[in-house]
Amino acid sequence: MQQYKHIIIEKEGQKLNYTKPSRGGGLQFQLPPRDRVVHARKLLSELNQASNDAKTKAEQSGHEIHNLCLEVIGEQGYDLKIASLENQKMGIEVRSVRSIDGKVYATIYVPEKKLKNFVKKIERYQTENHARGGRPKNEDLVSVINSIRFPVLRSFWTDDENLFPSSDTEQIWWEVWIKVSSLENPDEAFSSFVEVTANSNLRVSTNVIKFKERSVFLVHGSAQDWMQIFIPLLDRIAEFRKAKDVPTEFLQLSAHDQRAFVENLASRIEPPNANAPSVCILDYGVHADHPLLRPCINNNDIHVYNPNWAIVDNNQPHGTEMAGLALFGDKLPELLINNLPVQLNHRLESVRILHDAKPHPEDTWGYVTIAGVSKAETQAPRRNRVSCLPVTADDQGRDRGFPSSWSGAIDQHSSGQLDEDGYKRLYIISAGNIDVWDVNYNYITSNLSSNIQDPAQSWNALTVGAFTNQIQIRSTDFQGHQPLARIGGLCPASRTSNSWEQTWPIKPDIVLEGGNYVRSPSGRIDGCNDLSLLTTANPAGHLLTCSGDTSAATAQAARLAAILMADYPQLWPETIRGLLVHSAKWTNEMERQIPGENEADRHKRLRCFGYGVPDLDKARHTVKNFVSLIHQGTIQPYKLDGSADKTNHYVLHSLPWPKEALRLISNQDATVKITLSYFIEPSPGRRGWGKKFRYASHGLRFALKGPTDTDEQFKQRISSQEWDEENDRPSTSDPITTWAIGSRLRTRGSIHCDWCTLPAADIAQCEQVAVYPVTGWWRERKHLGFVERQCRYSLIVTISTPNTEVDLYTPITQKITPITEIEI
């Protein structure tokens, strides 16, 4: 069938005033039963004791203390009103929040002479009632507080409780998050911290990651070292976490010497031009002198994080393995045996960020990653690239979806908010692997309980898990063995986000081939070359080897992204990510492994496989009965009205819909698929994740006009600004009930994808899509001055029918001036 480029819609949508429609009352905040007078007296006494404890500890340490930190502990089983603990005007700030066994612990910072404002809230709860209803004032805040005390070192620990040093003298690397006010220079804030620690036993890294209101760096020392200077640091400390480790052992499988085949293939490669897009591999380095890699990587594009390291680790072939997969994907076996020319349209770059013998413990992994990519950007600043990170922290997925300094740094870097020109970047990250050799491993139960690893929880990155189509065992060494996974099923090594809280993004986003494992007749699990992926090896020995798991899947995903960048150089990173998700589909085996069609089943399937396996043809091409439209637009989600922050616009897109063609097949099925992709700016400090402490700077959502909606009814469903009178409130429910994902599940993260199938006559009426904002911290933390920032978004809409005789493409292009399609 004839293929075309996707249709790029240049015309901006109509920007209309937006106010979120009211959908009735929400859930009431749950409160424990209290004798208000007794409870208030208890808390006031504890506040007084905390203040006295602070003075006593200051005298003992020989330091003055002017401001006060408090640890507020919630009642077990109840939520603290985190936002109400803070008062920006008074300088009262929530520093960190953690939850242990159903209790919420919040550390708050109270400036000198402002404690009385906190005291007053409790006193008003004790003695005053609201005029309406007669409830105690501040009841939602005060009644759920169990106790208040002066914090200890552990009060600032927001990582897994089991990772806190087991003794006061144990030496570890601490990940330190410090407060930086919106009026401060982050470098000066860091210098003030270093000055306090100068005469201590703590060793402070000089490499700093900077976020809004937070800076992050590593410090080496013990709990005892911290306690000696704890008091003067209270003005700065926001939270502590344990620094992450990265695994240093990767799958290495033998391969036959294929030198003659390799050299033949190398002679047939038609290399990309110097300005072609690249896959930048962040790993142990790449052997660029390999015959299959040499045509696609220049010496100038080989970098190393630490200038004292060699550019490649000869004992760790992982980077070279990833390079072969990033160039050839899983096609290398067939390329080796045919005699056809091979045109490559993307290049390679290598940045060595890993070293077994000389790790860089003083640098956060976020800092190392960003510094590595920056080296490639400095060398070739105008080149489109995808940054491929096939390694993750060896942490058993302990973050459980919560942002880390590593994932936050990637979100910050990809968002471009720290760049003067707002330059955005695409990161593709491995979901991480399970140890399939563990005696307790049980496919697929272990996969569902094994969390995706840091930094793959990044909102803006494309996170890649692994599936497999590899089931054919040919080797006589494995007679009687059976493949562990069935064709189309989850790769046995792939991690999932099944046990994350539902509010965190869907991860992985997609899955690609990661190979399979075998089970012996005795039940032992083994690796098998037959079920792995052929790729490039260290050329000092065999030129070919085998690889697999989620790192191999990640390199292949990076290849797909680079191919799309070569096809569509004008598309943004957000759009490239969107196309890969948009083209993905679950296999039959995935739907068998996690069956069911209710919301819980769909949610579990998404957190295991993401949106499925991407289809490169569909990501690249449109055909007559399967047409994709792409729009890259901007929106200002919020505005200031005087001193009040409000939502601003929504964008209404009128689609060039092929109505007549659809009506000709009115009783046949047609499908609309929509993907909305955008990058957020992160706020990764752990201060709770609701209200004004949200992680994402902003959020966007989409809505499709229903078959029964008039234009006005659709607008009224999106925004209450379109209502004539409050009393004439229209229905705000979606008239389309056949969405595959559903309006609740598709809202996670910063990429939203869904599709529905209806009779073609109904699809003919669905010719409008709205993009509208939801709240983020740009709006809620208006003291930072970002309320009226604009953001980019990519909207991808595909209309299709299984009837290959139907031409949807021509009537769509006839509605667009100028016509932007390009025949292939």
N, C-alpha and C positions, 0 to 999 in steps of 0.2 A: 504494500500500500504506500502511496506517495506520502512523504513526510515533509513537514514544514516547521519553521521556527515557531516558538510560542508567540502569541500576539501581545505586544507591549502596549498597554493603554497609557498614553502620556497625559491625557486630559485629567485634571484634578477633579475630585468629587466636590459636591456642594457642601460647604461648611455651614452648619446650622447650630443655633444655640442649644445647649444640652443641660438638662437637669434630670437626674435619675428619677424614674417614676417610683412612687411609693407603692409598696406591695403589702401594706398592712403592718400590724405590730410584730415585733421580733420576740425572741425568747427572753424571758425575764431573768435577770442576773440572780443566781442562787445565793442565799445568805444563811449563815448558821444562826441558830437561836441564841440570843444574848440577853443578859441583864445589862443594859447599856451603862448604868452607873458603875457597877462593879467592873465591867470590862474597860471602861474609859479610865478609871482610877489605876487599874493594873498597867495599862499601856503608858500612862503618864509617869508612873513610878519607874517603869523600865526605861523610858526616855531619859529621865533624870539620872538613872544609874549608868546609862550608856555615856552620857556627857561626863560624868565623874570618872568613869573608866578611861575615857580618852585623855583626860587631864593627868590621871595617875600614870598612864603608860608614857605620856609625853615627858613627864618629870623623870621617870625611870630611864628613859632613853637619852635624856639630855637635849631633847629637841623641843622647840615650841610648837604648839598646835593652835591654829586659829579657826580652822573649819572642821566640820564633823562629818564622818561617814557613819552610816547606820546600816544594819542588816535587818530588814523587815521580813518576817517569816509568816506565811499565810497559814490559815487553818487547813488541816488535812482534808483533801477532797473538794476544796473550794478554790476558785480563781481569785488571785489578787487583782485589784484595779490598778494595773501597772501605770497607765497613763495618768491617773489621778495622783500618783505619788510625786509626779514631776511638776515643777512650776518654773518655766523658763525665765519669766520676768524676775523672779526671786533668786534665780541661780540654782534652784534645787533640781538635781538631775539624777535620773536613774542611770547607774553605771553598768550593772549587769543583772541578769536574771537566770536562775537555774531551777530545775524541778527534781526533787528527790523523793521517791516513794509517796507521790501524791501531794507533797508540800511544795509550794512555790517560795523560793528565797530571792529577795531583791536587795541589792546593795544600792544605797542612795547617798548622794553627796549633798551636804547642807552647808552653805556658806555661813561665816561668822555672823551672829546676830539675826539669822533667819530661822533658827530653830523655833522661835516663838510662833512662826506661821504654821509650822507643823503641829505644835502644841495646840494652837487655836482650832485646828480642824478637829482634833480629838475632843476638845472642850465643847465645841458646838454640837458634836454628836451626843455628848453627855447631857446637854441641857436644853437644846433648841430643836424645834420641830418645823417641818415645812408647813406652810399655810394650807396648801392643798394636800389632803390625805393624812396629814398628821404624823408622817414618818420622821424619824430622827434625821437631822441634817448630816450629810457625809456618811450615811449608813452603809452605802455600797462599798466605800473605801475602808472604813474603820472596823466594821463588824467582822470582816473576813481576815483581819490581822490577828494572828495567834500571839505573837510576841515581837519585841524589838530589842536589839542589843548592839553593842559595839562590835564591829566585824573583826574576825581573825583572818589570817592569811588564806585559809581554805574558803572563806566567804566569797573570794573573787575567782575561785576555780570553776570554770564553766564547762570543762571537758568531762569525760567519763570519770565518775568518782573513784573507780578502781585504779585509775592511772595516777592519782595523786601520790607523791613520794611516800614510800612505806615507812621511812624514818626521817627525822629532821636533818640528818647528815647526808642523805642520799643525793648524789650529784646528777642533775639532769639538765637538758636544754629546755627552758621555759619559753613558750610563745607569749609575749607580753603585749597587751593592748593598752595604750594610754589615751587619756582624754586630750583632745585638741579643740579648743573653743573656735567658733566660727570667726573670731577676730584675731586669732593667733596665727603666727607663722609656724607650720609643722616642724621646720628645722630647729627653731628656737625652743619649741616644746620638747623635742628630743634632747637638745643640748642641756636643758634644765634637768631632765631625768639623769643624763650621764653625769652631770655635776654632783647630784646627790649620791650616786653610786660610786664615785671616783675612789673613795677610800675604803670600799668594801671588798669582799672576796668575789663579788659578782663580775662576770666577764660579759660585756655588752657588745653585740654585733652592731656594726655601723651601717648595715644595709636595712633600709626602712621601707615598708609598704605604707602608702598614704591613702586613707579613705576620708570621706567627709566626717569630721569630728573624732576620728580615730587614726592613730598610727600604730603599726605592728612591727615588731622585731624580735630577735631571739636573745636570751640571756642565759648564761651557764652558771649554775650554782646550786645551792641546797636551800631547803626551807629555812634552815637556821641562818643562812646568809641573808635571806630576805627579812627575817624577823628583826635583825639588828638595825635595819634602816626602814622598817615598815611605816613608822609614824610620818616621817617627812615625805614619803612617797604617796600618802593617801590622797593628796591633791591631784595626783596624776593617774594612779592605777585605775583601770576600768575592769580588766579581767585577765586571768591566766588560763592558758591551755598548754598541753604537752606538745612539744615540737614533733613533727611527723617524720617517720622513717620511710624509705623507699626500698622495695625488694631488690636484691642484687642477683637473684638466680632466675634465669629464664629458660624456657623449654629449648633444648637442643636435641635435635634428632638427626641421625646419620642420613646421607644421601649418596647415590652412586655418582661416580665421576662422569660428568657430561660435557667435558671440555670441548669436544669436537662440535657438539650441538650448540653449545654456548657461542663459540666463535662464529659459527654459521649464522645464528640469529643476530649477533652483533653486527655482522656485515650487512644485514638487511634493514637495520634500524635507520629511519629517516628522522634525525633529531629535531627537537623544537627550536624555535628561534630564541635569541638571547632575551627577549622581552616577554616570553611566554609565561603564563602563571606557573607557580611552583608549589610543591609540597615541602614544607619546612619541617624536617624530622628532628624532634627533640629527644635525644636518646644517648647511647654510648658512642656516637659518632658513626660515620659511614665510610666503608672502604671504596672511595671514589675511583680507584683504579680497576675495579671489577669491569670486565669487558661489556657487560650489559648495562652498567650504570654510567660508565665514562662518557657516553654521548650526551648525557642529560644533566651533568653536574660539573660546574667549573671550579677550579681551585679557589677562586675568589668567593665562592658560595659555601665554603667549608669553614665553620667557626667553632670556637671552643669557649665555654663560659670562663674557665680559669686559664689564663695565658700560659701557666706553667704545666699544663697537661698536654699530652699528645692529642692530635686531632681525632684519633680513633683508638679504641681499646681493642687490641688484638686478641684479648682473651674473652671478649664479650661481643658476639656477632649480631646481637639483637638489632642494632641500628641498621646494619647492612641487610638483614632479613626484611626489615620493615621497608627499606628503600626499594627492594625488588617488588614487593607487594604494592607499594605506592605507585610504581610505574606500570606494572603489568597485571595487577590484580590476581585473580585465580586463573588467568589465561595462559600462564607460562608453559604448561605442558603442550598445549596445542600449537603455540607459537614456535616451540623448539622443533616440532616435527614437520611443519609445513614449510614451504619455500617462498612465501609471499612477503612483499615489503611490509614493514611495520612503521606506520606514521605515528609519532608521539607528539602531542601538542602541549605537554606540560613538562616542567623541569623539576629538579630536586635541589633542595638546600639542606645542609646538615648543621646542627648546633649540638655539640657535645655538652650535656648538662650533668652527666652521671660519671662517677668514678668510684670503683669499689674500694681501692686502697686509700684514696684520699677524698673522702666525702667532704662536703662543705657544711658542717653542722652549725656554723655561725649564721648562715643565711636561711631565711624562710624559703620554702619551695616556691612560693608565689614570686618572691623577688628573683630567684634563679630563673624561673620560667620566663618572666617578662624581660629580664636582662638578655636572655638567650634570643628571644624573638627580635628584640631591638637591634642586636648585632646584624641579623639578616636584613632588617629594614634599613639600617644605615648603609649597608653595602648596595642594596638595590631598592631605593625608596619608592620607585614608581611601579614596581612589579606587584601584580595581584598574587596573593599567596594564601594558602591554608596552612595553619600551624597544627601539626600532628603530634599529639602527646600520647604515646602508647604505653606509658608507665603511670602507675598510681601508687598512693601511699600504702605501705604494708601495715594497715591498721584495722583489718577485719571490718571495715566500713563503719567505724565507731561513730561517725558524725550523724548517721541516720538521716541524711538529707539536710541537716543544719549547715549553713554556710561556714566555711573555714577561711583562714587567711589565704590559703592557696586558691580555693574556688572563688573567693571574693576578689583576689587580685586578677584572676582571669576575667571575671565579669567586668571589673573596672577597666582593664586594658582593652577588652573587646568593645566596650561601650564608647571608647574614645573621648570620654568626658574630661580626661586630664590632658588631652591634646588640644592645642590651639585651634586646629582645623577640624576637630571632632572625628578624626580618622578612625574608622571601625575595622575590626578584625574578626576572622572566623577561626575559632579553635575547634578541633575535633579530638575528643578524649576517650580513652578506653574506660569501659565500665569496671574493669578489674576482674581478676580470676579467683576461683575457688581452688583450694588444694584438693584435687580429686583423689590424691593418694591417702588422704586422711582416713583412718579406719572407720570413722563415723559418717563418712560421706554416703549420701543416699540420693541418687538422681530421682526426681527433680525436687524432692522435698528440701534438700540442702540448698539448692539454688534459690528457692523461694524465701529461705530464712537468712541468706547471706547477702548483706547489704552492699550496694555499689560503693566503691572506694573513692576517697578524696583524690583529686578535685572534681570528679565526674558529676557532682551535684551542682556544678556551675549552671546558672540559668541560661546564659547566653551561648554556651558551648553546645555543640552537637555531641551528645554522648552515645557511644556505640557499644552495643552488646553483640553476642555471637549466636548464630544458629548454625545448622549444618544440613547439607544435602549428601554428605559423604557416608556411604554405608557399604560400599563394595570392598570386601577384603580379598586380596589376591595372594598375599604372601603365605607360603607354606608354613612359616613360623607361627602363624596364628590360626591353624586349623582347629575348628571347634569353638573359636571365639565368636562372640556376637557383638555388633555395634551397640554402644550404650544408648545412644539417641536414635530415634527413627528418623527417616528422611523428612526434612522440613521442621524438625523439632529444635528445641533449645540446645545449644552447644553445652556439653556437661560442665565446662569450666565457667560459664557465664553467670555473673552476679545480677541481682535484680533489686528493685526498690519496693518490693512487696510489703516489707515491714516498716516502711517509713510512715510518718503521719500523713494523712490524706492531703493536707494543704501544700506539701512540697511538690516541685515539678515532677512530671512524668519522666522517668529515666529507666532504661535507656530511651533515646528518641527513636532509634532504628537498630536493626541487627543485620549483620552480614556474615558470610561464611567464616567460621572459626575452626572447622574440622571436628572430628569426633574421637571418641575413645572406644576401647573394646573391653568386654568382660570375658575372662577365661572360664572354662567349665567349672573351675573351683570357686569362682566368684571374684577373683582378683581383677582389679582394673589395670589396664595397660595402655600405653600410647602405641600407635600404629602408623607408620609412614603412609600406608595406603589411604588413611583417612585424614591426612594432614595436607597442607598447602605447599607446593613447590615454590622456592624462592632463591634469592641470591645469597651466597655465603662468603666468608673471608677468603679472598682469592689465593691466599698462601697455601691453602689445602684444596679440598674439593670446591668447585665453583657453585654447586647447588646444594641446598639443604632443605629441610622441611620446617615449617612453623605453623602456628595455630593459635587458638584461643582469642580473647577479645583484643589483644594487641594487633594480631593479624587482621581482624575485622576492622579495626580503626584505621590501619594503613590503607585498606581497600576503600573505606569511606572517604578518606582524604583524596584518593585518586579520583573518585566520582566527582567530588567537589571541584577539583582542579580541571577536570574535563568540562564541567559546566562553566567555569570561569573562562576557559578558552573559547567556548561556544558563544558566551554572552558576556563580553568584557565590561559591558555597561551595568551589569547587575550588582547590587550591593551584597555584602556578606550575609545580611539578614535574608535576602532573597534566595541565595544559594542554599543556605540551611533550610529555608522553607520548601524549596523544590525537592530536596532529598526526602523530607518528611512527607510531602504531598504525594510523591510517587510511590510511597511504601504501602505494602499490603501484607496482612497476615496469611500464612500458609494454612492449608487444611489441617496439618498436624498441630499447629499452634492452637487452632480452635478446638482440636480434639484434646490437647494437653490441658487446656483451661477452658472447658465448655461453659455453655450458658449464655443467656442474653440479657439478664437483669443488670442493673447498674454495678452491683458488687462484682459480678463475673467480668464485666467489661473493664472495670478498674483493675482487677487482678491481672487480666491479660495485658493491659497497657503497661503495668509496672514490671512485667516479665519480658515482653517482646517490644515495648514501645509501639510504634505504629506499623512495625513489620519490616519486611525486606524491600529496600528501594529498587525501583525498576529504572535503569539508566535510560532506556529508550523513551519511557514516559516522562522522565525528568528533562530530557533534551528536546523531544519532538512532539508536535501536534499532528494529528491526522484528521481526515474529514469528519469522522464520527466521534472524535475524542479531542476536544479543543480546549487549550489552556490559555487563560488571560492573566496577565501580570500587570499590577500597578504598584509603583513605588511612590509613596506619598509622605506628607508631613502633617502633623496635627499638634496644636497647642492644647494639652488636656485640661489645664486649669488657668484661672485668672484671678486677679485681685480686684475686688469691688470695694474701693476704699481700703479698709484694713481687713475686710473679710475675704477668705479664700473660697473659691467656688469652682465647680466644673465649668468648662468653657464651651467647646464645640464638639459636635459629632460630625462625621463626614458621610454623606450619602452618595453612593456610587450607583449610577444608572448604567446597567450593563448592555452592551450591544447584542441583545438576545435574539436568536434565530426563531422567532415565534411561529412563522409560517411553516418552517421545516418541522418543528415539533408538533404542530397541529395536524400535519399529514400523517403522523404516526401516533395520534392522540391516545390510543389505547395501549400502546407499547410502553415499556419502562424506559425512563431516562434518569440519569444520576447527576447531581450537583455535588462537587467536592470543594471545600473552602479551607484555605490555610492562611492564617494571619501570623506573621513573624516580625518581631521587633526586639531590640536589645534594651535591657534596663540598666540603670546605674545602681550599684549595690550599696547597702549599708549593713555590713556583716557583723557588727558588734552584737553580742547576745544580751539584749535588753528586753526580751519578750518579742513576739513577732506579730503583735496586733496593733491596731490603731497607729499612733505616730511613730512606732518603732518598727514599722514594716521594713522588710529587706529591699523591696523593689521601689525604685523612684516613681514609677508610674505603672499603670496597667491599661491594656486595651482589650476590647472584646468585639466580636462581630455578630450581626444578626441578618438573616435572609428574609426578604419579604415573602409572606406565605401565599399560597394559591388563592385564598379567600380574602386577602388584605386589599383594600384600596390603597392608593398612595398615602392618603391622609391617615388612614388607620395604622399603616406601618410606621409612619412618623410618630404618631401618638403612642404606639407601643414602645418606641425607643426613648422618647423624651417627653416629660411632662410639660416642657415649654410649648409643646404643640397642642395642649389641652385648652379648650375654650373656657371651661370652668372646672374647678376641683370637683364639683358635684357631678360633672359629666364624665367622670373617670372611665376610660375605656379598659378593655381587657389588656393586661400586659403579658399574658401567657403566649408562648410560641404556638401558632396553629399547626406547625409541622411536628408530628409526633413520631416520625420514623428516622430521626437522627441516629447514626450508628454509634456515636460516642455519647452524645447528650450534652445539654447546655451546662450541667454542673461539672461533669468530668473534664470537659475540654478547656476549662478556665485555668488549669494549673500551669505555672511557669510563664514563659514569655513566647511560646509558640502554641497556637491553638488550631487544631485540625478536626474537621468533621465532614460527614457526607450523608446524603439522604437520597433515596430512590423513590420516585413517584411516577404516576402516569405522565407521559410526555405533555399531555394537555395541561396538567397542573404545573409542571416545571416551566411551561411557557409563560406563566403568570409571575414567576419568581425572578423578576428582572432587576431587582435592587438589593444591594448589600450596604449595610450601615456599619461603620467602625466608630465605636464610642469609648470614652475613658471610664476607668474605675480608679479608686483612690490609691495614691502612693505617697511616699515620704516627701517628694517635691512639694506636694500640697500641704501636708500636715506639719512639716517642720519649716514653716515659712520664714523663721528667723535666719535661715541659710540663704534666702534670696533666690530660690529656684522655682517659685510657684509658676512663673510665666514662661518657663522653658518650652521649646518645641522638641518634638521627637519624630523620628522616622518610623515608617512601617512598610511592610511588604504584604500585599494582598494577592493571593493566587486563587483563581476560580476556574474550575474545570467543569465543562458540561459534556456529557457523553451518553451514548446509547449503544447497546450491543449490536444493533443493526448496522452492518458495514455498508449497506447501500445508501444510508442516509448521509447527506452532506450538510453538516452544521457549520463547517468552516467558511464556505463561500459567502453565505448571507451575513455572517458576523463581520468578515473583512469588508463587505460592501457598506456596512454601517459606519466604518471608521475612516476618517480623513485626517492625515494622509494614511494610505494603506501601509502597514509596517511589517507585513509578513514577508518572509524570505523562503523561497522554495529550495529544498535540499536536493 
